Amino acid sequence: MRVFLHVLLIFAFLNKIKIMYSSLKDLHSYWAIGVLGLLVIAILNSFAGLSQRKPFLDRDKKIAMFALIFAHVQFVIGIIMYITSPYLETAKQLGMGAVMKDKTLRLYLVEHPLINIIALVLITIGWSTHKRAEDDAVKFKKIAYLYTAGLLLLLSRIPWSAWLS
């Protein structure tokens, strides 16, 4: 009985979110600016620390951690958007073959989510592996290289036409 009630609450919550889709879309767009900005700051900080052979300080850790947290929050917002997306309803009606033939649907339903998940995994690996490293230069390298790879992937799948309009 409890499980049934939880399922009902989840469906009621998702139904309310469908109504708020445009607000969620705006939040996802604005939060993305924060994610990109923090990733750039973390990357520049790591490359600067690496080139100047600085010790890896608590400040450096916090910069990388904030970029990681913002990226994960963006992922959660994105998952909620994906579930409530009108594109998903269209895909259910048309089928996956039609989605793959349509450039816009393919971007929003396949490419953007998949590439961004890969980017988030790389960023998370950068964070996780830096914690295990003993050498400060290795810590900076892990964050610099993996966060950069994640950032490049994120930039490659941003729907620029929708974002800049």
Buried (B, 14 or more C-beta within 10 A) or exposed (E): EEEEEEEEEEEEEEEEBEEEBEEBBEBBBEBBEBBBEBBBBBBEBBBEBBEEEBEBEEEBBEBBEBBBEBBBBBBEBBEBBBEBBEBBEBBEEEEEEEBEEBEEBBBBBBBBBEBBBBBBEBBBBBBEBBEEBEEBBBBBBBBBBBBBBBBEBBEEBBBEEEEEE
